[in-house]
Every structure is written in C-alpha cells, then in structure tokens.
Amino acid sequence: MKIKSKKRGVYGTRYDVEARGTRDARNLIRREMVAIGLNTDSEEQVWMAHGEMEALGRSFRALSNFFKRQKGKEAVLWSPSVCFTVANNAASDNGLIVEYIPTSDLLHQEITAERIQTFLDERAKTPDIMFITPGDNPRACSYNAENLRQVLLKMKEINPEIVFIFDMAYMSMIPVEKAKALIAVIQETGVDQRAIFAISESKRLARPGTRIGAAVIFNEELKKVFQADTIRNYPGFSGEVDVLFRALSYIIPPETIAAYISMLRQRQQALLEVLRDLNPEGQYFKNLDLISVPGYSKINAEVLKQDVPLYLWVELQEGVSPFEIIKKLGIVGVPGSVFGDTGNHMRFSLGVVSTADILRKSPKTLARWGQDLVWSRTRDLESLLKL
C-alpha cells in the first residue's frame, strides 16, 4: 500500500512551520467531522496534534496568552463538575482561572441553564471560556440535545463573546444520530463560530497509547490565536505519527470500528447484568434498573443512558466504598471523586476486560447469556478486530 500526500509527500521526520500535519491527515479529520454533521469544508480549519490532550493544552495556553496580551486580564473558564479533571488541570496550569459548576446532583449529572444561572448569581466573575464535553467523559452519558441548546444560549446571553471549547473525544463512538443532533444544536446556535473542537483519534481507532488528535476551528480570530501559539511554542507535528494515522485510517475499515464499538456495548451490557445479579437487595448499587445500553434496552428521557461504550458509570449506596466493590468483583473501577463527583459513584472501563471474563463473575448471568454463544460471539468480534 502506498500513501502519498497530494502536496508534500510522506516524511518520516519533518519540522513544519505551521505544525499542522500533512494535508491528507487533516482531510481525514475533516471528513470524519462532516460524517457527524460538523460543516468542516476545508483542511485549513484543522490542526493535527499529539493526542487530543495536546490540542486542548495548546487551546488553553493560546487563549490564556490572548486574554492577557490583548484583553489585559486572566481568562475565566467555566467547567461542569463531574468532569474530566485532567483537562481542567491543564487549563489551570496554562494560566486560566477554572471555576467548577457542580452537577453531581442533577439528572444524568448534566449541566442545565438553570444551574448556570444559579452559579452566576453566586459569582462576581463573568466567564470568558466554557468547557463542554457533549459526548461525555467520564460519565458515559451524552447531553440531551435540547438541554444543550439551552445551555449554549444561556452562556451566550451571559457573555456574547464567550469562547467554547468542545472536548470531542468520544463523539465518533456514540450513536451517530445522537452525535448529529448535538452538532446540529452547536451549529444552529452559532456557537461553532466561537469554538475550538478538540478531536481524539486514539480512542476511535482503539489505540489509546498512540497519541493522535486534532483541533478544528472556524472563527478567523481564533485561528490566528491558535496559530500564534503553534508558532511560538510547538515547532512541528511528528511525521511518524502523521504517517501512522493515515495508515491506520486507510487500513482499518468502517465495519471493523463498528465491530469494536459493538463489542464494547456487549461488555457494557454484560457488566450491567453482573452488577444486577450481585445486587439483589440493592445492598451495593442504586438505580441499576435505570441504566440503559443502546442496542440492548429501550431508552427514554428518564433512563441513565450509557452512550459512550468504553465505560459503565454506576452509583453506590451510601457507605459503600468503591474499593469494596473492586475487591468483591475483581474488576478495577475508578471512584467518582477522581472526576469531581460529590456523590458516591464509580466508573468501570471496558476497554480491556473481555465479555467472557465479565460473565464469569456471575454464574447466573453466564447461564442467561449461554456459554457457547458468549464464547463464539466474543471470538467472532475479536477476529474482526485483527488487522
């Protein structure tokens, strides 16, 4: 297989004054965004990065410097909490003032316009930047599209010049109709013209150790802000990573990615059923009956959806420790407090443990699924994922 850039060719190592990646790589990102409804019409709107976190870090640093030099102030970033604290730490380390809007007590822990107004009433500082993860990390549930609309409009009302940073790490993994509905809201409200979209390819391609990401920007002023930081602070995007990304994108067919997501959904449902079997009297978990995995059960507005297939986010009974669950289950989870949760939740990651291993935790669940069916189904899916 030969990979060739239309303009620059393939380079193993190269310093690029724009640090943007080859045109082919940026076009791959552009086409992926178009597939979920984001009107990315030129690769010139795309900057490649070594992972989404680098795209976020560069965004935070660029905006921090812009507000200090052009506006003469330290920029304030608002972020919902429960949140991805690593990103917020990066924002703080790069000079932004981070303020957390508590969301642990809300349905789906999803921020609302009403909560934003309450938070504003308690604060003297108007936000300059809003950080939002529409395909949520780490809670494995997505924003409701209409609620997202109200949130965006409220933020624009508070500050018409506000800049939005969208963490898009999981947007290509949630149901495509859901992603399109959320993107449509972002575009209909005009927020896309005041936004930086941080993209992750590492998770979509099931290669978290391979740091491949990008930033997508439409606004001309924000492009200049981001580009200025790129030139000042980052001399070049790795040619090796660029080549690897293009190779993976061409080699791995869409049906393989679909099979990977299907396998993760299977693991979600298997773990959910195992947890229910371990919780007959509700002694460990709350509201397991409200959790719904796409493709396995009916979803309605009151159900705690699991739209991101990599995780299962569950609530524990008062007094139950996440470490007690880890000991009992033999599967490692992460306490919700790591993500700023003030309730009692934990997150299980489904990217490594197999469906068969999950089902072995409960003979009752394994019997319901059928051992032969589970083993053959798991093998079929895993064979699809082999290159």
Secondary structure as GFF3:
##gff-version 3
##sequence-region A 1 387
A	DSSP	alpha_helix	23	35	.	.	.	ID=ss1
A	DSSP	three_ten_helix	43	45	.	.	.	ID=ss2
A	DSSP	beta_strand	46	49	.	.	.	ID=ss3
A	DSSP	alpha_helix	52	66	.	.	.	ID=ss4
A	DSSP	pi_helix	67	71	.	.	.	ID=ss5
A	DSSP	beta_strand	76	81	.	.	.	ID=ss6
A	DSSP	alpha_helix	85	93	.	.	.	ID=ss7
A	DSSP	beta_strand	97	102	.	.	.	ID=ss8
A	DSSP	three_ten_helix	107	109	.	.	.	ID=ss9
A	DSSP	alpha_helix	113	121	.	.	.	ID=ss10
A	DSSP	beta_strand	129	132	.	.	.	ID=ss11
A	DSSP	alpha_helix	145	158	.	.	.	ID=ss12
A	DSSP	beta_strand	163	167	.	.	.	ID=ss13
A	DSSP	alpha_helix	176	188	.	.	.	ID=ss14
A	DSSP	three_ten_helix	191	194	.	.	.	ID=ss15
A	DSSP	beta_strand	195	200	.	.	.	ID=ss16
A	DSSP	beta_strand	213	217	.	.	.	ID=ss17
A	DSSP	alpha_helix	220	233	.	.	.	ID=ss18
A	DSSP	alpha_helix	239	251	.	.	.	ID=ss19
A	DSSP	alpha_helix	254	277	.	.	.	ID=ss20
A	DSSP	beta_strand	285	286	.	.	.	ID=ss21
A	DSSP	three_ten_helix	288	290	.	.	.	ID=ss22
A	DSSP	beta_strand	291	292	.	.	.	ID=ss23
A	DSSP	beta_strand	304	305	.	.	.	ID=ss24
A	DSSP	beta_strand	311	316	.	.	.	ID=ss25
A	DSSP	alpha_helix	322	329	.	.	.	ID=ss26
A	DSSP	beta_strand	333	335	.	.	.	ID=ss27
A	DSSP	three_ten_helix	336	339	.	.	.	ID=ss28
A	DSSP	beta_strand	345	349	.	.	.	ID=ss29
A	DSSP	alpha_helix	355	359	.	.	.	ID=ss30
A	DSSP	alpha_helix	363	369	.	.	.	ID=ss31
A	DSSP	alpha_helix	371	384	.	.	.	ID=ss32
###
